[in-house]
Amino acid sequence: MRKSAPPRYLTTQRVEAFSDGVFAIAITLLILEIRVPQVHTDVTAPGLGWALFRLWPSYFGYVFSFVMIGIYWANHHYIFSLYQESDHYFVLLNVLFLMCISFLPFPTAVLAAYINDAEQRQPAVSLYTFALLLPAMSWTLMWLYASRRHRLMESNLDPTFIARLTRQYCITNLLYSCAFLLSFWFSKLSLIFCVGLSMLYLLPPRRPVYVKGDGAKGPADGVTR
């Protein structure tokens, strides 16, 4: 009796290539939310220079969200260097993560529109901090699924290194959750907290550590720190 062929899943290269396309679209949509200001011909009305300055919330939202998506793109490339294969559930978790990334331009536009409105600032900031929490949570779910018992990862990757990254991602979820809760009472402080937290991820990631055949540990060759 002929054995059935094993199921064929997308390679990690194809998953990464598709993800790059979604990142590119999401990061491009951010600039489309900045509208050209309308200047009235009345001489008493503010000029174009003042109208452009008043768009500073849009500039802030654009730059911060651009940096956030850029950080996720860089770390997505880094983490996929640790994955050796994929399966159906891993692909779906990656799609969930990309859905959270592609959602970010909307709360960015809401934040830019209402950050100067004292009455509406709180829900706008809460939405934005929640939008920052979503990709962090889906990223962690994907990592936990792939790293559990080296399910989709290189077998000689050091367990201590995996545990360190797992702890880092879980703490990140906790901190973004705290920022989201804080936004209901101190919206400005919550936003400042998110900016500071995100800046930490501009630092280069840890270099992967592998367990060698003799039991010794060593960093991966040719992997950027």
TIGU-379272 format. One record per residue: x, y, z of N, C-alpha, C, CB in turn. Coordinates in steps of 0.02 Angstrom, whole numbers, plus 50000, padded with zeros to 5 digits. Glycine has a CB too. Layout:
[site [X; Y; Z]; [X; Y; Z]; [X; Y; Z]; [X; Y; Z]]
...
This chain:
[site [50043; 49940; 50000]; [50000; 50000; 50000]; [50044; 50062; 50000]; [49952; 50001; 50062]]
[site [50032; 50109; 49956]; [50074; 50169; 49950]; [50060; 50217; 50008]; [50061; 50205; 49882]]
[site [50114; 50241; 50038]; [50107; 50288; 50092]; [50088; 50357; 50064]; [50172; 50292; 50134]]
[site [50046; 50391; 50101]; [50027; 50458; 50079]; [50086; 50505; 50088]; [49966; 50484; 50119]]
[site [50093; 50552; 50041]; [50148; 50600; 50045]; [50137; 50648; 50102]; [50155; 50638; 49978]]
[site [50190; 50669; 50134]; [50183; 50717; 50189]; [50155; 50783; 50163]; [50250; 50728; 50224]]
[site [50116; 50818; 50204]; [50087; 50882; 50182]; [50141; 50933; 50165]; [50039; 50910; 50235]]
[site [50129; 50972; 50113]; [50177; 51023; 50092]; [50155; 51091; 50120]; [50185; 51025; 50015]]
[site [50199; 51122; 50158]; [50184; 51187; 50186]; [50226; 51240; 50152]; [50196; 51187; 50262]]
[site [50205; 51301; 50160]; [50245; 51356; 50134]; [50313; 51356; 50167]; [50210; 51423; 50145]]
[site [50365; 51368; 50129]; [50431; 51375; 50158]; [50435; 51439; 50198]; [50487; 51373; 50104]]
[site [50482; 51442; 50244]; [50490; 51504; 50283]; [50509; 51562; 50238]; [50544; 51494; 50337]]
[site [50543; 51548; 50182]; [50562; 51602; 50135]; [50499; 51633; 50103]; [50610; 51575; 50080]]
[site [50451; 51591; 50085]; [50390; 51617; 50055]; [50348; 51655; 50107]; [50348; 51560; 50025]]
[site [50345; 51630; 50168]; [50309; 51665; 50221]; [50341; 51733; 50234]; [50308; 51623; 50286]]
[site [50407; 51735; 50235]; [50442; 51798; 50246]; [50432; 51846; 50188]; [50517; 51785; 50257]]
[site [50432; 51821; 50127]; [50423; 51864; 50069]; [50353; 51895; 50069]; [50434; 51824; 50004]]
[site [50302; 51854; 50084]; [50234; 51881; 50089]; [50229; 51933; 50144]; [50183; 51824; 50102]]
[site [50262; 51919; 50201]; [50261; 51966; 50257]; [50293; 52032; 50238]; [50297; 51935; 50317]]
[site [50348; 52029; 50201]; [50381; 52091; 50179]; [50333; 52134; 50138]; [50443; 52074; 50137]]
[site [50292; 52103; 50096]; [50244; 52141; 50057]; [50192; 52176; 50100]; [50209; 52096; 50008]]
[site [50168; 52141; 50152]; [50119; 52171; 50197]; [50151; 52229; 50236]; [50091; 52119; 50246]]
[site [50212; 52218; 50260]; [50248; 52272; 50295]; [50254; 52334; 50249]; [50319; 52248; 50317]]
[site [50272; 52323; 50187]; [50282; 52378; 50140]; [50217; 52417; 50130]; [50308; 52353; 50073]]
[site [50161; 52381; 50123]; [50097; 52415; 50112]; [50077; 52453; 50175]; [50043; 52363; 50094]]
[site [50083; 52422; 50233]; [50063; 52454; 50295]; [50103; 52517; 50309]; [50070; 52406; 50354]]
[site [50167; 52514; 50295]; [50211; 52571; 50310]; [50199; 52628; 50259]; [50284; 52550; 50309]]
[site [50176; 52609; 50199]; [50160; 52660; 50148]; [50094; 52694; 50164]; [50158; 52628; 50079]]
[site [50046; 52658; 50190]; [49981; 52687; 50206]; [49986; 52742; 50258]; [49934; 52633; 50231]]
[site [50038; 52741; 50298]; [50044; 52792; 50350]; [50049; 52862; 50321]; [50106; 52778; 50393]]
[site [50088; 52871; 50269]; [50098; 52937; 50240]; [50035; 52961; 50205]; [50157; 52937; 50191]]
[site [49993; 52915; 50183]; [49931; 52934; 50148]; [49881; 52967; 50195]; [49900; 52873; 50115]]
[site [49891; 52958; 50261]; [49846; 52988; 50310]; [49862; 53062; 50322]; [49850; 52950; 50375]]
[site [49917; 53086; 50297]; [49935; 53157; 50304]; [49908; 53195; 50244]; [50013; 53167; 50311]]
[site [49858; 53236; 50256]; [49824; 53271; 50202]; [49856; 53340; 50190]; [49750; 53280; 50218]]
[site [49855; 53361; 50128]; [49879; 53428; 50111]; [49831; 53480; 50141]; [49885; 53438; 50033]]
[site [49856; 53527; 50181]; [49812; 53577; 50213]; [49782; 53625; 50162]; [49850; 53616; 50266]]
[site [49722; 53647; 50177]; [49688; 53696; 50135]; [49700; 53766; 50163]; [49612; 53682; 50130]]
[site [49725; 53811; 50123]; [49740; 53880; 50144]; [49691; 53927; 50110]; [49814; 53900; 50127]]
[site [49657; 53969; 50151]; [49609; 54017; 50124]; [49645; 54078; 50096]; [49559; 54038; 50180]]
[site [49613; 54108; 50047]; [49643; 54167; 50015]; [49636; 54230; 50056]; [49612; 54179; 49947]]
[site [49596; 54227; 50109]; [49587; 54285; 50153]; [49654; 54304; 50184]; [49534; 54271; 50208]]
[site [49673; 54367; 50179]; [49739; 54389; 50205]; [49743; 54383; 50280]; [49753; 54460; 50184]]
[site [49686; 54383; 50314]; [49687; 54377; 50387]; [49693; 54305; 50410]; [49623; 54408; 50417]]
[site [49685; 54257; 50365]; [49690; 54187; 50383]; [49763; 54165; 50388]; [49653; 54143; 50331]]
[site [49778; 54116; 50430]; [49847; 54091; 50436]; [49873; 54066; 50369]; [49851; 54035; 50488]]
[site [49937; 54073; 50357]; [49967; 54052; 50295]; [49982; 53978; 50293]; [50029; 54091; 50282]]
[site [50014; 53957; 50238]; [50030; 53887; 50228]; [50079; 53862; 50281]; [50058; 53876; 50159]]
[site [50127; 53905; 50299]; [50176; 53884; 50349]; [50144; 53864; 50414]; [50226; 53938; 50361]]
[site [50096; 53905; 50437]; [50061; 53889; 50500]; [50017; 53827; 50492]; [50018; 53949; 50522]]
[site [49986; 53820; 50434]; [49943; 53762; 50422]; [49985; 53698; 50422]; [49906; 53769; 50354]]
[site [50045; 53701; 50394]; [50089; 53642; 50395]; [50112; 53626; 50466]; [50150; 53654; 50349]]
[site [50126; 53678; 50505]; [50148; 53668; 50574]; [50093; 53634; 50615]; [50168; 53734; 50607]]
[site [50030; 53653; 50602]; [49975; 53625; 50640]; [49964; 53551; 50626]; [49911; 53663; 50625]]
[site [49998; 53526; 50576]; [49994; 53454; 50561]; [50042; 53412; 50603]; [50008; 53443; 50487]]
[site [50074; 53443; 50654]; [50125; 53406; 50692]; [50099; 53340; 50722]; [50151; 53450; 50747]]
[site [50034; 53335; 50743]; [50011; 53270; 50768]; [50015; 53216; 50714]; [49940; 53275; 50793]]
[site [50002; 53235; 50651]; [50007; 53186; 50596]; [50079; 53166; 50585]; [49977; 53215; 50532]]
[site [50125; 53216; 50591]; [50196; 53200; 50583]; [50219; 53152; 50638]; [50239; 53264; 50584]]
[site [50196; 53167; 50700]; [50215; 53124; 50756]; [50190; 53053; 50746]; [50188; 53153; 50822]]
[site [50125; 53047; 50729]; [50097; 52981; 50719]; [50131; 52943; 50663]; [50023; 52986; 50704]]
[site [50147; 52979; 50609]; [50181; 52947; 50552]; [50249; 52921; 50572]; [50188; 52997; 50494]]
[site [50289; 52964; 50604]; [50358; 52944; 50622]; [50358; 52886; 50672]; [50397; 53004; 50650]]
[site [50316; 52892; 50725]; [50316; 52841; 50777]; [50292; 52774; 50749]; [50272; 52863; 50836]]
[site [50237; 52775; 50711]; [50211; 52712; 50684]; [50259; 52684; 50631]; [50142; 52723; 50653]]
[site [50290; 52728; 50592]; [50340; 52705; 50543]; [50396; 52668; 50579]; [50367; 52765; 50502]]
[site [50421; 52698; 50633]; [50475; 52666; 50671]; [50452; 52600; 50700]; [50499; 52713; 50728]]
[site [50390; 52598; 50727]; [50365; 52536; 50756]; [50361; 52480; 50704]; [50296; 52548; 50786]]
[site [50332; 52495; 50646]; [50328; 52444; 50593]; [50397; 52425; 50569]; [50284; 52469; 50535]]
[site [50442; 52474; 50564]; [50510; 52459; 50543]; [50546; 52413; 50592]; [50549; 52523; 50535]]
[site [50534; 52424; 50657]; [50564; 52381; 50708]; [50538; 52310; 50701]; [50550; 52408; 50779]]
[site [50472; 52304; 50692]; [50443; 52237; 50684]; [50469; 52203; 50621]; [50367; 52241; 50682]]
[site [50478; 52242; 50567]; [50504; 52213; 50505]; [50575; 52186; 50515]; [50504; 52265; 50448]]
[site [50618; 52226; 50549]; [50687; 52205; 50561]; [50689; 52143; 50605]; [50727; 52262; 50593]]
[site [50647; 52143; 50658]; [50647; 52086; 50703]; [50614; 52025; 50671]; [50611; 52104; 50768]]
[site [50568; 52036; 50626]; [50537; 51980; 50589]; [50590; 51945; 50547]; [50479; 52006; 50544]]
[site [50632; 51985; 50514]; [50687; 51956; 50475]; [50735; 51918; 50521]; [50725; 52011; 50437]]
[site [50750; 51947; 50579]; [50796; 51916; 50627]; [50767; 51849; 50651]; [50809; 51963; 50687]]
[site [50704; 51850; 50673]; [50677; 51790; 50704]; [50666; 51734; 50653]; [50611; 51806; 50738]]
[site [50654; 51752; 50589]; [50645; 51701; 50538]; [50710; 51667; 50521]; [50614; 51731; 50476]]
[site [50767; 51696; 50540]; [50830; 51661; 50531]; [50836; 51603; 50580]; [50889; 51710; 50541]]
[site [50793; 51601; 50631]; [50794; 51547; 50680]; [50745; 51491; 50663]; [50779; 51574; 50749]]
[site [50696; 51506; 50620]; [50646; 51456; 50601]; [50672; 51416; 50541]; [50579; 51490; 50584]]
[site [50665; 51351; 50545]; [50688; 51308; 50491]; [50632; 51285; 50446]; [50724; 51249; 50518]]
[site [50572; 51283; 50472]; [50515; 51259; 50433]; [50451; 51292; 50458]; [50510; 51182; 50436]]
[site [50398; 51279; 50423]; [50333; 51306; 50444]; [50281; 51250; 50442]; [50312; 51365; 50400]]
[site [50223; 51264; 50471]; [50166; 51219; 50463]; [50103; 51261; 50458]; [50162; 51168; 50521]]
[site [50047; 51229; 50453]; [49984; 51265; 50441]; [49970; 51316; 50496]; [49927; 51216; 50435]]
[site [49977; 51295; 50559]; [49960; 51339; 50615]; [50010; 51397; 50621]; [49959; 51300; 50680]]
[site [50072; 51384; 50606]; [50122; 51437; 50607]; [50105; 51490; 50555]; [50192; 51408; 50595]]
[site [50086; 51469; 50495]; [50068; 51516; 50442]; [50008; 51558; 50463]; [50052; 51479; 50376]]
[site [49958; 51526; 50494]; [49899; 51564; 50517]; [49917; 51614; 50572]; [49845; 51515; 50543]]
[site [49962; 51595; 50617]; [49983; 51641; 50669]; [50021; 51700; 50639]; [50027; 51605; 50720]]
[site [50060; 51687; 50587]; [50095; 51742; 50554]; [50046; 51788; 50519]; [50146; 51714; 50504]]
[site [49993; 51760; 50490]; [49941; 51800; 50459]; [49906; 51844; 50511]; [49889; 51756; 50422]]
[site [49893; 51815; 50570]; [49864; 51854; 50625]; [49909; 51912; 50644]; [49852; 51809; 50687]]
[site [49974; 51899; 50648]; [50022; 51953; 50664]; [50020; 52007; 50610]; [50093; 51924; 50670]]
[site [50018; 51987; 50547]; [50017; 52036; 50493]; [49952; 52076; 50493]; [50026; 52001; 50426]]
[site [49897; 52045; 50512]; [49834; 52081; 50518]; [49839; 52136; 50570]; [49777; 52032; 50536]]
[site [49873; 52122; 50625]; [49883; 52172; 50677]; [49928; 52229; 50652]; [49913; 52140; 50740]]
[site [49978; 52212; 50613]; [50023; 52263; 50585]; [49985; 52308; 50536]; [50083; 52230; 50550]]
[site [49946; 52278; 50492]; [49910; 52317; 50441]; [49854; 52359; 50471]; [49881; 52271; 50389]]
[site [49833; 52344; 50533]; [49782; 52384; 50568]; [49810; 52450; 50594]; [49753; 52344; 50625]]
[site [49875; 52453; 50604]; [49906; 52510; 50638]; [49894; 52578; 50604]; [49980; 52499; 50643]]
[site [49892; 52584; 50538]; [49879; 52650; 50508]; [49813; 52682; 50531]; [49879; 52645; 50434]]
[site [49762; 52643; 50545]; [49698; 52672; 50566]; [49702; 52706; 50634]; [49644; 52618; 50568]]
[site [49725; 52672; 50688]; [49732; 52708; 50752]; [49783; 52764; 50750]; [49751; 52659; 50806]]
[site [49831; 52759; 50704]; [49878; 52815; 50696]; [49841; 52877; 50671]; [49934; 52796; 50646]]
[site [49796; 52868; 50623]; [49757; 52925; 50597]; [49710; 52952; 50651]; [49716; 52903; 50536]]
[site [49680; 52908; 50691]; [49636; 52930; 50745]; [49675; 52970; 50797]; [49602; 52870; 50778]]
[site [49734; 52946; 50815]; [49776; 52982; 50863]; [49795; 53051; 50837]; [49839; 52941; 50878]]
[site [49815; 53055; 50774]; [49835; 53120; 50746]; [49776; 53169; 50745]; [49861; 53110; 50675]]
[site [49716; 53143; 50736]; [49657; 53186; 50731]; [49634; 53212; 50799]; [49600; 53149; 50698]]
[site [49647; 53175; 50853]; [49618; 53193; 50917]; [49667; 53202; 50974]; [49569; 53141; 50937]]
[site [49732; 53201; 50960]; [49780; 53208; 51014]; [49778; 53278; 51045]; [49850; 53192; 50988]]
[site [49755; 53327; 51008]; [49750; 53395; 51033]; [49681; 53410; 51064]; [49764; 53445; 50978]]
[site [49636; 53362; 51060]; [49569; 53371; 51087]; [49567; 53343; 51158]; [49516; 53336; 51042]]
[site [49562; 53387; 51207]; [49566; 53365; 51277]; [49510; 53316; 51295]; [49562; 53425; 51324]]
[site [49452; 53323; 51264]; [49395; 53280; 51281]; [49400; 53212; 51247]; [49330; 53314; 51262]]
[site [49429; 53209; 51187]; [49432; 53148; 51149]; [49500; 53114; 51148]; [49410; 53161; 51079]]
[site [49549; 53145; 51182]; [49617; 53117; 51180]; [49621; 53048; 51210]; [49665; 53164; 51216]]
[site [49587; 53038; 51266]; [49593; 52974; 51301]; [49572; 52914; 51259]; [49551; 52976; 51364]]
[site [49513; 52914; 51227]; [49497; 52855; 51185]; [49543; 52847; 51126]; [49426; 52860; 51161]]
[site [49569; 52903; 51099]; [49615; 52899; 51042]; [49680; 52866; 51063]; [49628; 52969; 51013]]
[site [49707; 52886; 51121]; [49769; 52856; 51146]; [49758; 52783; 51167]; [49796; 52897; 51206]]
[site [49700; 52769; 51197]; [49685; 52700; 51216]; [49683; 52654; 51155]; [49618; 52696; 51254]]
[site [49651; 52679; 51102]; [49649; 52639; 51041]; [49719; 52628; 51013]; [49605; 52674; 50988]]
[site [49760; 52680; 51016]; [49827; 52674; 50987]; [49871; 52626; 51029]; [49860; 52743; 50983]]
[site [49868; 52632; 51095]; [49908; 52587; 51137]; [49884; 52515; 51130]; [49905; 52610; 51210]]
[site [49818; 52507; 51121]; [49792; 52439; 51109]; [49817; 52412; 51043]; [49715; 52439; 51111]]
[site [49822; 52456; 50993]; [49848; 52436; 50927]; [49921; 52417; 50931]; [49838; 52491; 50877]]
[site [49959; 52447; 50978]; [50029; 52427; 50988]; [50033; 52360; 51025]; [50066; 52481; 51027]]
[site [49985; 52347; 51068]; [49984; 52284; 51105]; [49968; 52224; 51061]; [49934; 52288; 51162]]
[site [49924; 52234; 51012]; [49902; 52178; 50970]; [49959; 52143; 50933]; [49852; 52203; 50919]]
[site [50003; 52179; 50896]; [50058; 52143; 50864]; [50107; 52111; 50913]; [50096; 52189; 50818]]
[site [50115; 52142; 50971]; [50160; 52112; 51022]; [50132; 52045; 51046]; [50169; 52160; 51082]]
[site [50066; 52042; 51056]; [50034; 51980; 51078]; [50037; 51926; 51024]; [49962; 51992; 51098]]
[site [50020; 51945; 50962]; [50021; 51895; 50908]; [50092; 51872; 50893]; [49988; 51924; 50845]]
[site [50141; 51917; 50899]; [50211; 51898; 50890]; [50231; 51845; 50941]; [50257; 51960; 50897]]
[site [50210; 51855; 51004]; [50228; 51809; 51057]; [50194; 51741; 51047]; [50208; 51838; 51125]]
[site [50132; 51742; 51024]; [50097; 51679; 51010]; [50134; 51639; 50956]; [50025; 51692; 50988]]
[site [50155; 51673; 50904]; [50192; 51640; 50850]; [50257; 51612; 50876]; [50205; 51689; 50792]]
[site [50293; 51650; 50917]; [50356; 51628; 50945]; [50347; 51567; 50991]; [50390; 51685; 50983]]
[site [50297; 51570; 51035]; [50285; 51515; 51081]; [50268; 51451; 51044]; [50228; 51533; 51130]]
[site [50228; 51457; 50991]; [50210; 51398; 50952]; [50271; 51368; 50918]; [50156; 51415; 50900]]
[site [50312; 51410; 50887]; [50369; 51385; 50849]; [50425; 51360; 50893]; [50396; 51440; 50804]]
[site [50434; 51390; 50953]; [50491; 51373; 50995]; [50477; 51316; 51043]; [50512; 51433; 51033]]
[site [50414; 51300; 51055]; [50399; 51246; 51102]; [50430; 51181; 51079]; [50323; 51238; 51111]]
[site [50475; 51155; 51119]; [50511; 51092; 51104]; [50544; 51095; 51036]; [50462; 51033; 51108]]
[site [50568; 51154; 51018]; [50603; 51164; 50953]; [50559; 51140; 50895]; [50671; 51126; 50953]]
[site [50493; 51153; 50899]; [50446; 51127; 50850]; [50467; 51146; 50778]; [50376; 51152; 50864]]
[site [50483; 51209; 50767]; [50499; 51233; 50700]; [50567; 51265; 50697]; [50447; 51282; 50676]]
[site [50607; 51253; 50748]; [50671; 51288; 50753]; [50729; 51239; 50746]; [50676; 51325; 50819]]
[site [50788; 51268; 50738]; [50848; 51226; 50733]; [50858; 51188; 50799]; [50910; 51270; 50716]]
[site [50871; 51125; 50794]; [50873; 51082; 50853]; [50931; 51099; 50900]; [50879; 51010; 50833]]
[site [50985; 51128; 50873]; [51043; 51143; 50915]; [51043; 51214; 50942]; [51106; 51131; 50876]]
[site [50986; 51249; 50936]; [50982; 51316; 50965]; [50979; 51310; 51041]; [50919; 51354; 50938]]
[site [51018; 51348; 51074]; [51026; 51343; 51147]; [50959; 51356; 51182]; [51079; 51393; 51172]]
[site [50935; 51310; 51225]; [50873; 51320; 51262]; [50873; 51382; 51306]; [50858; 51259; 51304]]
[site [50932; 51399; 51333]; [50936; 51459; 51374]; [50923; 51521; 51333]; [51005; 51463; 51408]]
[site [50948; 51522; 51272]; [50936; 51578; 51228]; [50862; 51584; 51211]; [50978; 51571; 51163]]
[site [50829; 51527; 51197]; [50758; 51527; 51182]; [50718; 51552; 51242]; [50734; 51456; 51163]]
[site [50736; 51529; 51301]; [50701; 51550; 51362]; [50710; 51625; 51374]; [50727; 51511; 51423]]
[site [50768; 51652; 51357]; [50781; 51723; 51367]; [50736; 51765; 51320]; [50855; 51740; 51353]]
[site [50731; 51743; 51258]; [50688; 51778; 51211]; [50614; 51772; 51232]; [50698; 51752; 51140]]
[site [50594; 51713; 51254]; [50525; 51704; 51277]; [50509; 51751; 51335]; [50514; 51631; 51299]]
[site [50554; 51757; 51381]; [50545; 51802; 51438]; [50541; 51874; 51415]; [50602; 51794; 51490]]
[site [50583; 51893; 51368]; [50583; 51961; 51341]; [50516; 51978; 51308]; [50641; 51970; 51291]]
[site [50490; 51932; 51267]; [50428; 51944; 51232]; [50369; 51948; 51281]; [50416; 51890; 51179]]
[site [50369; 51905; 51331]; [50315; 51906; 51380]; [50315; 51971; 51421]; [50320; 51846; 51428]]
[site [50375; 51994; 51439]; [50380; 52057; 51476]; [50356; 52115; 51433]; [50453; 52069; 51499]]
[site [50373; 52113; 51368]; [50349; 52165; 51322]; [50273; 52168; 51320]; [50377; 52153; 51252]]
[site [50241; 52110; 51318]; [50168; 52108; 51320]; [50141; 52138; 51384]; [50143; 52036; 51312]]
[site [50173; 52123; 51439]; [50152; 52150; 51504]; [50158; 52226; 51506]; [50193; 52119; 51560]]
[site [50213; 52252; 51479]; [50224; 52324; 51480]; [50175; 52361; 51434]; [50296; 52340; 51459]]
[site [50163; 52334; 51375]; [50113; 52365; 51331]; [50043; 52361; 51360]; [50114; 52333; 51261]]
[site [50029; 52307; 51397]; [49964; 52302; 51431]; [49958; 52356; 51485]; [49955; 52232; 51462]]
[site [50013; 52367; 51521]; [50013; 52420; 51571]; [50002; 52488; 51539]; [50079; 52419; 51611]]
[site [50034; 52500; 51481]; [50025; 52564; 51446]; [49952; 52572; 51424]; [50071; 52567; 51384]]
[site [49921; 52518; 51401]; [49851; 52521; 51381]; [49806; 52538; 51440]; [49829; 52454; 51350]]
[site [49816; 52506; 51496]; [49776; 52520; 51556]; [49789; 52591; 51581]; [49790; 52470; 51611]]
[site [49851; 52612; 51579]; [49869; 52679; 51601]; [49835; 52733; 51560]; [49944; 52688; 51599]]
[site [49822; 52718; 51496]; [49793; 52768; 51451]; [49723; 52790; 51472]; [49790; 52740; 51380]]
[site [49688; 52750; 51512]; [49621; 52768; 51533]; [49622; 52824; 51585]; [49585; 52707; 51561]]
[site [49679; 52834; 51618]; [49683; 52887; 51668]; [49735; 52940; 51651]; [49699; 52856; 51735]]
[site [49791; 52919; 51622]; [49845; 52966; 51606]; [49867; 52953; 51533]; [49906; 52958; 51655]]
[site [49830; 52982; 51487]; [49841; 52966; 51416]; [49909; 52990; 51392]; [49786; 52997; 51374]]
[site [49929; 53050; 51411]; [49993; 53076; 51389]; [50051; 53034; 51415]; [50002; 53149; 51410]]
[site [50047; 53017; 51480]; [50099; 52976; 51510]; [50102; 52908; 51477]; [50086; 52969; 51586]]
[site [50045; 52880; 51460]; [50043; 52815; 51427]; [50078; 52818; 51360]; [49970; 52793; 51418]]
[site [50067; 52872; 51323]; [50098; 52880; 51257]; [50173; 52888; 51263]; [50067; 52940; 51220]]
[site [50195; 52927; 51312]; [50266; 52936; 51324]; [50299; 52869; 51343]; [50278; 52989; 51380]]
[site [50264; 52830; 51383]; [50288; 52764; 51403]; [50297; 52719; 51342]; [50240; 52732; 51453]]
[site [50249; 52720; 51296]; [50254; 52679; 51236]; [50313; 52700; 51192]; [50189; 52683; 51196]]
[site [50322; 52766; 51186]; [50378; 52791; 51146]; [50444; 52767; 51175]; [50377; 52868; 51142]]
[site [50453; 52774; 51241]; [50514; 52752; 51274]; [50525; 52677; 51267]; [50513; 52770; 51347]]
[site [50471; 52638; 51275]; [50476; 52565; 51269]; [50496; 52545; 51198]; [50410; 52531; 51287]]
[site [50468; 52578; 51149]; [50483; 52562; 51079]; [50555; 52578; 51062]; [50435; 52598; 51033]]
[site [50581; 52632; 51090]; [50649; 52652; 51076]; [50699; 52599; 51098]; [50665; 52719; 51109]]
[site [50682; 52560; 51149]; [50727; 52508; 51172]; [50738; 52455; 51117]; [50698; 52474; 51235]]
[site [50687; 52446; 51075]; [50692; 52395; 51023]; [50729; 52419; 50962]; [50624; 52371; 51004]]
[site [50755; 52480; 50965]; [50801; 52502; 50912]; [50870; 52472; 50922]; [50805; 52579; 50911]]
[site [50882; 52447; 50983]; [50946; 52413; 50996]; [50949; 52348; 50957]; [50956; 52401; 51072]]
[site [51008; 52327; 50936]; [51014; 52264; 50898]; [50993; 52204; 50941]; [51085; 52254; 50872]]
[site [50963; 52153; 50911]; [50942; 52094; 50949]; [51001; 52051; 50971]; [50893; 52051; 50908]]
[site [50987; 52006; 51016]; [51039; 51961; 51040]; [51062; 51914; 50984]; [51014; 51921; 51100]]
[site [51126; 51898; 50985]; [51152; 51851; 50936]; [51134; 51781; 50956]; [51229; 51859; 50929]]
[site [51107; 51741; 50910]; [51087; 51672; 50927]; [51146; 51631; 50953]; [51057; 51637; 50865]]
[site [51130; 51587; 51000]; [51180; 51543; 51030]; [51160; 51471; 51015]; [51186; 51556; 51107]]
[site [51208; 51432; 50991]; [51195; 51363; 50974]; [51236; 51317; 51018]; [51210; 51350; 50900]]
[site [51209; 51258; 51031]; [51244; 51206; 51069]; [51282; 51164; 51019]; [51195; 51163; 51112]]
[site [51348; 51161; 51027]; [51389; 51122; 50981]; [51386; 51048; 50998]; [51462; 51147; 50983]]
[site [51416; 51009; 50954]; [51412; 50937; 50962]; [51443; 50912; 51027]; [51445; 50903; 50906]]
[site [51494; 50947; 51051]; [51527; 50925; 51113]; [51495; 50953; 51175]; [51600; 50944; 51111]]
[site [51437; 50986; 51166]; [51403; 51014; 51224]; [51420; 51086; 51238]; [51418; 50973; 51283]]
[site [51472; 51110; 51205]; [51491; 51180; 51215]; [51443; 51226; 51178]; [51563; 51193; 51192]]
[site [51443; 51288; 51200]; [51399; 51338; 51170]; [51439; 51389; 51134]; [51354; 51370; 51222]]
[site [51411; 51417; 51081]; [51445; 51469; 51044]; [51397; 51509; 51003]; [51498; 51439; 50999]]
[site [51413; 51572; 50988]; [51370; 51614; 50947]; [51369; 51590; 50875]; [51394; 51687; 50950]]
[site [51315; 51608; 50841]; [51309; 51589; 50771]; [51357; 51630; 50729]; [51237; 51598; 50746]]
[site [51387; 51598; 50680]; [51432; 51633; 50635]; [51391; 51669; 50581]; [51483; 51585; 50602]]
[site [51412; 51730; 50567]; [51382; 51767; 50512]; [51314; 51796; 50528]; [51376; 51723; 50454]]
[site [51293; 51798; 50592]; [51229; 51826; 50610]; [51242; 51893; 50643]; [51190; 51779; 50656]]
[site [51209; 51944; 50618]; [51219; 52011; 50646]; [51190; 52015; 50716]; [51188; 52064; 50602]]
[site [51226; 52046; 50760]; [51203; 52054; 50828]; [51150; 52108; 50832]; [51260; 52069; 50876]]
